[in-house]
Amino acid sequence: MATASEDCTIRIWDVAKFSNIKDAEGMLNFEPYATLRGHLSPILSLSGGDSESNPALQNLIISGSSNGVIKLWKTPSIAEAD
């Protein structure tokens, strides 16, 4: 899963870890496995392609920022980020 932020970053999360995100003390302990940087203004939109019907779109996302810049990203897989 990818999330966009006003801090100009995109974070990539391993959703398989969502069910176990608290540490031994019950505190939230979850970090993205990748952070994408490149926008200079807050990111207001984020979209991904339908990779089920078109494998060429696998791991691609499109982001748009408040200054009108649109970027295409090839996101790293979990294996590539380790």
Contacts in CASP RR format, 6 or more apart in sequence:
PFRMAT RR
TARGET T0000
AUTHOR 0000-0000-0000
METHOD contacts of the structure
MODEL  1
MATASEDCTIRIWDVAKFSNIKDAEGMLNFEPYATLRGHLSPILSLSGGD
SESNPALQNLIISGSSNGVIKLWKTPSIAEAD
1 12 0 8 1.000
1 13 0 8 1.000
1 15 0 8 1.000
2 10 0 8 1.000
2 11 0 8 1.000
2 12 0 8 1.000
2 13 0 8 1.000
2 46 0 8 1.000
2 48 0 8 1.000
2 61 0 8 1.000
2 75 0 8 1.000
3 10 0 8 1.000
3 11 0 8 1.000
3 13 0 8 1.000
3 32 0 8 1.000
3 46 0 8 1.000
4 10 0 8 1.000
4 43 0 8 1.000
4 44 0 8 1.000
4 45 0 8 1.000
4 46 0 8 1.000
4 63 0 8 1.000
5 11 0 8 1.000
5 42 0 8 1.000
5 43 0 8 1.000
6 42 0 8 1.000
6 43 0 8 1.000
7 42 0 8 1.000
8 37 0 8 1.000
8 38 0 8 1.000
8 39 0 8 1.000
8 40 0 8 1.000
8 41 0 8 1.000
8 42 0 8 1.000
8 43 0 8 1.000
8 65 0 8 1.000
9 35 0 8 1.000
9 36 0 8 1.000
9 37 0 8 1.000
9 39 0 8 1.000
9 43 0 8 1.000
10 35 0 8 1.000
10 36 0 8 1.000
10 43 0 8 1.000
10 46 0 8 1.000
10 61 0 8 1.000
10 63 0 8 1.000
10 73 0 8 1.000
11 32 0 8 1.000
11 34 0 8 1.000
11 35 0 8 1.000
11 36 0 8 1.000
12 32 0 8 1.000
12 33 0 8 1.000
12 34 0 8 1.000
12 35 0 8 1.000
12 36 0 8 1.000
12 75 0 8 1.000
12 76 0 8 1.000
12 81 0 8 1.000
13 30 0 8 1.000
13 32 0 8 1.000
13 33 0 8 1.000
14 33 0 8 1.000
14 78 0 8 1.000
17 30 0 8 1.000
18 30 0 8 1.000
21 28 0 8 1.000
21 29 0 8 1.000
21 30 0 8 1.000
22 28 0 8 1.000
22 29 0 8 1.000
23 29 0 8 1.000
33 76 0 8 1.000
33 78 0 8 1.000
33 81 0 8 1.000
33 82 0 8 1.000
34 75 0 8 1.000
34 76 0 8 1.000
34 81 0 8 1.000
36 73 0 8 1.000
36 75 0 8 1.000
38 71 0 8 1.000
39 63 0 8 1.000
39 64 0 8 1.000
39 65 0 8 1.000
39 69 0 8 1.000
39 71 0 8 1.000
40 65 0 8 1.000
40 67 0 8 1.000
40 69 0 8 1.000
41 65 0 8 1.000
41 66 0 8 1.000
41 67 0 8 1.000
41 68 0 8 1.000
41 69 0 8 1.000
42 65 0 8 1.000
42 66 0 8 1.000
43 63 0 8 1.000
43 64 0 8 1.000
43 65 0 8 1.000
43 66 0 8 1.000
44 64 0 8 1.000
44 65 0 8 1.000
44 66 0 8 1.000
45 63 0 8 1.000
45 64 0 8 1.000
46 61 0 8 1.000
46 62 0 8 1.000
46 63 0 8 1.000
46 64 0 8 1.000
47 61 0 8 1.000
47 62 0 8 1.000
47 63 0 8 1.000
48 57 0 8 1.000
48 60 0 8 1.000
48 61 0 8 1.000
48 62 0 8 1.000
49 57 0 8 1.000
49 60 0 8 1.000
49 61 0 8 1.000
50 57 0 8 1.000
51 57 0 8 1.000
51 58 0 8 1.000
51 59 0 8 1.000
51 60 0 8 1.000
59 74 0 8 1.000
59 75 0 8 1.000
59 76 0 8 1.000
59 77 0 8 1.000
60 72 0 8 1.000
60 73 0 8 1.000
60 74 0 8 1.000
60 75 0 8 1.000
61 72 0 8 1.000
61 73 0 8 1.000
61 75 0 8 1.000
62 70 0 8 1.000
62 71 0 8 1.000
62 72 0 8 1.000
62 73 0 8 1.000
63 70 0 8 1.000
63 71 0 8 1.000
63 73 0 8 1.000
64 70 0 8 1.000
64 71 0 8 1.000
65 71 0 8 1.000
END
